Amino acid sequence: MNAMQRGDGVSMQGAYYRALDLIDATVASWSSAPRRKELLRAREELSIAVESQTVDRGLDAYFMQYAIAARMAR
């Protein structure tokens, strides 16, 4: 979202592909169907935001919760 705001298409594209790879790897490792469903929905929303070039701060806040949880698990 930050790269999109800056108008940096190259960085945005790279970040987008990395995010999709991470989401896909996480989904593949989870056995819980409800957790996979939620993350796949977030993947869909991310794709919509990138394709429409819309900065969605709600999506930033959503993924920040995953980052905080991962940091706390260390």
N, C-alpha and C positions, 0 to 999 in steps of 0.2 A: 504494500500500500504506500509505503514511503517513496519507493522508486517511481510508482505511478504518479504521485503528487509532484515529484521533481521532473517528471517527463522523461525519465531515463528508461527507455524501452528495453534496452539490452539487459540492464540489471533486473528489471521487472520480469522479463522472460526467464532469466536464469533462476530467480527466486521462486517463480511460479512452478517451474519444472522440479526444482528441489523439493518444494512443498508437496507436490503430487507424489513424488517418490517416497517421501517420509510417511505420508498418509497411507499410501498403498502398502508399505512395509509394515506399518503398525496394524492396519486392518488384517493383513495376512497372519500376524502373530497372535491376534486376539481370538479366543474361542467363544466369547460371549456375543451372541447375536445382537442384543440391544446396544452394546457398546460399538460394535461394527456399524450398525445402522446409523447411529448418531454421527460417527466420524465420516461415514460416506455422505451423509447429508451436509456436513460442514465442507467436505470436498466439493460437493455440487455448488454450494454457495460461493466458495472461493473461485471456482471456474466461472460462474456467472459474473462476479465482480471484475475479474480480469478481462473477460471477453467484452464486457460492456464499458470497460475503462471507468468504473464507478468506485470511488474510494468509500469503503464501508467500515467505519470506525467500530461498529458493533461486531464485525467479524474480527477485527484486531483484538477487541476485548475478549471475545470467545476463545481465540487461540492463546491469549495471554494466560488464561486459566490453566491450559495444558503446560505451558512453560513454567508456571509457578509450581504446579504439582510435580513436574519432573525435577525441578531444582530442589524441592523439599525431600524428594525420595533419595537424594544422594547421601 
